């Protein structure tokens, strides 16, 4: 026999169905309200004049581009190469043992400081090789009266006399170090080179033992150009970019070797024309003459370059 349905059970089943439907409708209403409020635009404070505030528009920033400056050609560098650069060697009083030829490279301390005073009192400002090359290569502005002070051969006087005298007058210098003598008597040490750079001066290379560059062949390029640059880089903690020719002597054969050794500029002496293709490797300097008067010095730095 098939059992007959109980009326009470049927009533309970209907109530469960009704309750389930109501709960589903209530849940659907809550979900719909939440979704709607999330997309409703914001309004101003309550009141009769409340207005709708639109959401801000999003824009993407345009990408920025940096244009590298254009390096000047050789002709432009030649036209800009007029900064006076003085070269000093030994700063000491002469003795009876000094030969006639050596005396041209020895400047007494009193004469040296008088020359610095003349430059300072006439408005000259010292510049570094970095500043000079920025001007020659990219036209970066220099002070109204620029001058470079350079020191060759690693002589100790450049540290004990030259550096303090420059610092007292707000000047800096460039020291071209011959590496064979570093740490020896009457010459600078590696630590003193580091001190010079810490005080705002620049250190460059001046070969290993001062042989003329225009006579190099074979291993000379490695011994006199490559290895001194590497040694000074280790001493200073950074590459060395500048080089000075012993006796100011160079020839066109040397210029590719100077570049290959990592030097970006090189300095000669006294009047030889700049190389037309690589003027930055033949920058002119003049030996500071110990017999110059103040007027002679001013004439040299204003007309000789």
Secondary structure, 3 states (H helix, E strand, C coil): CCCCCCHHHHHHHHHHHHHHHHHHHHHHHHHHHHHHHHHCCEECCCCCCCCEECCCCCCCCCCCCCCCCCCCCHHHHHHHCCCEEEEECEECCCCCCCCHHHHCCEECHHHHHHHHHHHHHCCCEECCHHHHHHHHHHCCCCCCCEEEEEEECCECHHHHHHHHHHHHCCCCCEEEECHHHCCCCCECCHHHHHHHHHCCCEEEECCCCCCCHHHCCCCHHHHHHHHHHHHHHHHHCCCCCEEECHHHCCCHHHHHHHHHCCCCEEECCCCCCCCCCCHHHCECCEECCCCCCHHHHHHHHHHCC
